[in-house]
Amino acid sequence: MTSMTSADRPRLLTADQRSQERFSLLRQPDAPLYVRTGWSRNVAMAIKDVSNGGVSLYLERELPIASRVCIEYSAPNLTLNVNGVVAWCRVRDEHDIDALVGGDAYILGIELFSPMMLLSAFRGALPVQALALNAG
């Protein structure tokens, strides 16, 4: 068995290295959002923000970086499954000023393979300046 060198590992972004502009939703989705990893299905406590590359959200548990995930959303007249990978994960701390989630939580950044699908689903909850992400 050979060990993986740092050059062989996938290079993923930390929360501070993101290049896309982030947008907070004006309101949370009407139906639950789930993060599936293999056989585990975790309900997202809230969506922190979205970009044209992914989503950051709150979970009650930590997920390993580089984990493949599927974001599942099912509302009346819409079922959505978007695949991605966990780019970063950290414990929510006192510097997180948003009040979306109280108590202990993890904040995850998920790079989505088809981010426009998720942005389209939440189009009505996006601020006006974020709608340009969907237009192109």
Number of C-alpha atoms within 10 A of each C-alpha: 3 4 6 8 7 8 7 8 9 10 10 15 16 14 15 7 8 14 10 11 12 17 17 17 18 13 13 17 16 11 10 14 21 20 24 17 15 10 5 9 14 15 16 19 20 18 21 21 17 24 22 20 20 23 24 23 20 24 24 15 16 14 20 13 19 18 15 19 23 21 23 20 19 14 13 7 5 8 10 14 17 17 17 22 21 22 25 21 23 16 16 18 12 7 6 11 8 9 7 12 15 9 7 12 18 17 26 28 24 29 24 24 14 15 20 20 15 22 22 15 16 17 16 14 17 20 14 11 8 20 15 10 14 14 8 6
